[in-house]
Amino acid sequence: MYMFLPFLTAFIGLVLVWFEKRLAGLVMLAVTAGILMFWFQIHATTHLKISL
């Protein structure tokens, strides 16, 4: 349901890098990676029954 968030943050980061805002782009990359790790942690442990 919320899987659009990493795509949205990655796109915003891409636009920021395109307009030469490199540090803001790196921050958005970190936000994207954080969302993906959080999403994987929840779904891997509850939905897939994988013990991490």
N, CA, C and O atoms as CSV, one atom per row, in Angstrom:
chain,resi,resn,atom,element,x,y,z
A,1,MET,N,N,0.818,-1.187,0.000
A,1,MET,CA,C,0.000,0.000,0.000
A,1,MET,C,C,0.869,1.261,0.000
A,1,MET,O,O,0.598,2.202,-0.746
A,2,TYR,N,N,1.903,1.280,0.828
A,2,TYR,CA,C,2.765,2.451,0.909
A,2,TYR,C,C,4.038,2.281,0.089
A,2,TYR,O,O,5.027,2.972,0.337
A,3,MET,N,N,4.028,1.388,-0.868
A,3,MET,CA,C,5.242,1.120,-1.631
A,3,MET,C,C,5.552,2.238,-2.615
A,3,MET,O,O,6.619,2.232,-3.229
A,4,PHE,N,N,4.642,3.202,-2.783
A,4,PHE,CA,C,4.948,4.334,-3.647
A,4,PHE,C,C,5.946,5.286,-2.982
A,4,PHE,O,O,6.606,6.059,-3.677
A,5,LEU,N,N,6.070,5.247,-1.654
A,5,LEU,CA,C,6.938,6.185,-0.941
A,5,LEU,C,C,8.410,6.090,-1.357
A,5,LEU,O,O,9.026,7.132,-1.582
A,6,PRO,N,N,9.008,4.889,-1.471
A,6,PRO,CA,C,10.409,4.857,-1.926
A,6,PRO,C,C,10.567,5.398,-3.345
A,6,PRO,O,O,11.560,6.057,-3.653
A,7,PHE,N,N,9.595,5.122,-4.203
A,7,PHE,CA,C,9.676,5.641,-5.568
A,7,PHE,C,C,9.553,7.161,-5.576
A,7,PHE,O,O,10.251,7.842,-6.327
A,8,LEU,N,N,8.669,7.685,-4.744
A,8,LEU,CA,C,8.485,9.131,-4.654
A,8,LEU,C,C,9.742,9.806,-4.105
A,8,LEU,O,O,10.186,10.815,-4.654
A,9,THR,N,N,10.316,9.271,-3.041
A,9,THR,CA,C,11.508,9.888,-2.471
A,9,THR,C,C,12.706,9.757,-3.410
A,9,THR,O,O,13.532,10.667,-3.488
A,10,ALA,N,N,12.809,8.634,-4.122
A,10,ALA,CA,C,13.896,8.466,-5.092
A,10,ALA,C,C,13.731,9.453,-6.250
A,10,ALA,O,O,14.717,10.005,-6.737
A,11,PHE,N,N,12.506,9.674,-6.688
A,11,PHE,CA,C,12.264,10.628,-7.764
A,11,PHE,C,C,12.587,12.052,-7.318
A,11,PHE,O,O,13.185,12.822,-8.070
A,12,ILE,N,N,12.191,12.400,-6.097
A,12,ILE,CA,C,12.512,13.729,-5.568
A,12,ILE,C,C,14.027,13.904,-5.473
A,12,ILE,O,O,14.556,14.965,-5.806
A,13,GLY,N,N,14.720,12.862,-5.019
A,13,GLY,CA,C,16.182,12.912,-4.967
A,13,GLY,C,C,16.800,13.082,-6.339
A,13,GLY,O,O,17.763,13.832,-6.498
A,14,LEU,N,N,16.259,12.393,-7.333
A,14,LEU,CA,C,16.748,12.521,-8.705
A,14,LEU,C,C,16.560,13.939,-9.217
A,14,LEU,O,O,17.454,14.494,-9.857
A,15,VAL,N,N,15.405,14.527,-8.941
A,15,VAL,CA,C,15.146,15.903,-9.363
A,15,VAL,C,C,16.102,16.870,-8.657
A,15,VAL,O,O,16.602,17.814,-9.269
A,16,LEU,N,N,16.349,16.629,-7.371
A,16,LEU,CA,C,17.273,17.493,-6.639
A,16,LEU,C,C,18.688,17.406,-7.207
A,16,LEU,O,O,19.363,18.426,-7.341
A,17,VAL,N,N,19.137,16.209,-7.537
A,17,VAL,CA,C,20.468,16.050,-8.120
A,17,VAL,C,C,20.515,16.698,-9.504
A,17,VAL,O,O,21.527,17.285,-9.887
A,18,TRP,N,N,19.414,16.588,-10.252
A,18,TRP,CA,C,19.340,17.202,-11.585
A,18,TRP,C,C,19.538,18.715,-11.489
A,18,TRP,O,O,20.170,19.324,-12.352
A,19,PHE,N,N,18.987,19.315,-10.425
A,19,PHE,CA,C,19.142,20.749,-10.218
A,19,PHE,C,C,20.347,21.091,-9.342
A,19,PHE,O,O,20.404,22.158,-8.730
A,20,GLU,N,N,21.305,20.171,-9.292
A,20,GLU,CA,C,22.594,20.356,-8.636
A,20,GLU,C,C,22.490,20.621,-7.136
A,20,GLU,O,O,23.266,21.401,-6.584
A,21,LYS,N,N,21.541,19.977,-6.487
A,21,LYS,CA,C,21.427,20.002,-5.027
A,21,LYS,C,C,21.902,18.640,-4.516
A,21,LYS,O,O,21.106,17.808,-4.080
A,22,ARG,N,N,23.215,18.437,-4.581
A,22,ARG,CA,C,23.787,17.118,-4.331
A,22,ARG,C,C,23.562,16.631,-2.911
A,22,ARG,O,O,23.218,15.466,-2.711
A,23,LEU,N,N,23.747,17.492,-1.919
A,23,LEU,CA,C,23.582,17.081,-0.528
A,23,LEU,C,C,22.130,16.715,-0.234
A,23,LEU,O,O,21.868,15.729,0.455
A,24,ALA,N,N,21.188,17.499,-0.749
A,24,ALA,CA,C,19.772,17.182,-0.559
A,24,ALA,C,C,19.423,15.868,-1.254
A,24,ALA,O,O,18.599,15.101,-0.756
A,25,GLY,N,N,20.047,15.606,-2.407
A,25,GLY,CA,C,19.836,14.334,-3.103
A,25,GLY,C,C,20.342,13.156,-2.288
A,25,GLY,O,O,19.710,12.100,-2.262
A,26,LEU,N,N,21.481,13.330,-1.622
A,26,LEU,CA,C,22.005,12.263,-0.766
A,26,LEU,C,C,21.108,12.029,0.442
A,26,LEU,O,O,20.942,10.892,0.886
A,27,VAL,N,N,20.530,13.100,0.973
A,27,VAL,CA,C,19.594,12.953,2.090
A,27,VAL,C,C,18.373,12.169,1.637
A,27,VAL,O,O,17.895,11.298,2.363
A,28,MET,N,N,17.863,12.465,0.454
A,28,MET,CA,C,16.706,11.736,-0.060
A,28,MET,C,C,17.064,10.274,-0.339
A,28,MET,O,O,16.223,9.392,-0.172
A,29,LEU,N,N,18.295,10.012,-0.759
A,29,LEU,CA,C,18.749,8.634,-0.943
A,29,LEU,C,C,18.740,7.893,0.390
A,29,LEU,O,O,18.328,6.735,0.457
A,30,ALA,N,N,19.190,8.557,1.444
A,30,ALA,CA,C,19.177,7.939,2.770
A,30,ALA,C,C,17.740,7.691,3.243
A,30,ALA,O,O,17.452,6.654,3.841
A,31,VAL,N,N,16.847,8.635,2.974
A,31,VAL,CA,C,15.442,8.458,3.340
A,31,VAL,C,C,14.848,7.274,2.580
A,31,VAL,O,O,14.123,6.461,3.154
A,32,THR,N,N,15.157,7.179,1.287
A,32,THR,CA,C,14.657,6.067,0.472
A,32,THR,C,C,15.166,4.727,1.010
A,32,THR,O,O,14.399,3.773,1.134
A,33,ALA,N,N,16.453,4.661,1.326
A,33,ALA,CA,C,17.021,3.422,1.862
A,33,ALA,C,C,16.390,3.079,3.212
A,33,ALA,O,O,16.126,1.910,3.492
A,34,GLY,N,N,16.148,4.085,4.044
A,34,GLY,CA,C,15.507,3.845,5.332
A,34,GLY,C,C,14.094,3.301,5.178
A,34,GLY,O,O,13.703,2.374,5.886
A,35,ILE,N,N,13.327,3.874,4.257
A,35,ILE,CA,C,11.964,3.394,4.017
A,35,ILE,C,C,11.996,1.952,3.523
A,35,ILE,O,O,11.205,1.122,3.971
A,36,LEU,N,N,12.907,1.656,2.603
A,36,LEU,CA,C,12.996,0.287,2.079
A,36,LEU,C,C,13.400,-0.712,3.160
A,36,LEU,O,O,12.858,-1.816,3.214
A,37,MET,N,N,14.346,-0.338,4.022
A,37,MET,CA,C,14.755,-1.239,5.105
A,37,MET,C,C,13.613,-1.453,6.092
A,37,MET,O,O,13.377,-2.578,6.533
A,38,PHE,N,N,12.908,-0.388,6.440
A,38,PHE,CA,C,11.768,-0.491,7.352
A,38,PHE,C,C,10.678,-1.372,6.746
A,38,PHE,O,O,10.128,-2.240,7.422
A,39,TRP,N,N,10.370,-1.146,5.475
A,39,TRP,CA,C,9.332,-1.922,4.790
A,39,TRP,C,C,9.724,-3.393,4.713
A,39,TRP,O,O,8.893,-4.268,4.955
A,40,PHE,N,N,10.986,-3.672,4.376
A,40,PHE,CA,C,11.428,-5.059,4.274
A,40,PHE,C,C,11.402,-5.738,5.638
A,40,PHE,O,O,11.013,-6.901,5.741
A,41,GLN,N,N,11.810,-5.029,6.680
A,41,GLN,CA,C,11.820,-5.611,8.028
A,41,GLN,C,C,10.420,-6.048,8.435
A,41,GLN,O,O,10.241,-7.146,8.962
A,42,ILE,N,N,9.439,-5.206,8.199
A,42,ILE,CA,C,8.058,-5.545,8.570
A,42,ILE,C,C,7.535,-6.700,7.722
A,42,ILE,O,O,6.990,-7.666,8.256
A,43,HIS,N,N,7.696,-6.603,6.421
A,43,HIS,CA,C,7.117,-7.611,5.546
A,43,HIS,C,C,7.866,-8.934,5.580
A,43,HIS,O,O,7.263,-9.993,5.407
A,44,ALA,N,N,9.170,-8.884,5.801
A,44,ALA,CA,C,9.936,-10.139,5.864
A,44,ALA,C,C,9.642,-10.885,7.144
A,44,ALA,O,O,9.688,-12.115,7.165
A,45,THR,N,N,9.344,-10.175,8.206
A,45,THR,CA,C,9.142,-10.863,9.471
A,45,THR,C,C,7.683,-11.278,9.685
A,45,THR,O,O,7.428,-12.335,10.262
A,46,THR,N,N,6.730,-10.472,9.235
A,46,THR,CA,C,5.335,-10.790,9.503
A,46,THR,C,C,4.664,-11.544,8.366
A,46,THR,O,O,3.958,-12.524,8.606
A,47,HIS,N,N,4.874,-11.105,7.142
A,47,HIS,CA,C,4.173,-11.694,6.009
A,47,HIS,C,C,4.873,-12.940,5.451
A,47,HIS,O,O,4.218,-13.894,5.029
A,48,LEU,N,N,6.199,-12.919,5.453
A,48,LEU,CA,C,6.929,-14.048,4.878
A,48,LEU,C,C,7.370,-15.055,5.933
A,48,LEU,O,O,7.864,-16.129,5.592
A,49,LYS,N,N,7.200,-14.722,7.208
A,49,LYS,CA,C,7.565,-15.598,8.325
A,49,LYS,C,C,9.052,-15.957,8.293
A,49,LYS,O,O,9.429,-17.112,8.492
A,50,ILE,N,N,9.888,-14.947,8.039
A,50,ILE,CA,C,11.337,-15.123,8.055
A,50,ILE,C,C,11.857,-14.517,9.345
A,50,ILE,O,O,11.507,-13.391,9.697
A,51,SER,N,N,12.686,-15.261,10.044
A,51,SER,CA,C,13.268,-14.742,11.264
A,51,SER,C,C,14.567,-14.027,10.940
A,51,SER,O,O,15.532,-14.649,10.495
A,52,LEU,N,N,14.590,-12.731,11.161
A,52,LEU,CA,C,15.837,-11.971,10.904
A,52,LEU,C,C,16.530,-11.768,12.223
A,52,LEU,O,O,17.598,-11.157,12.271
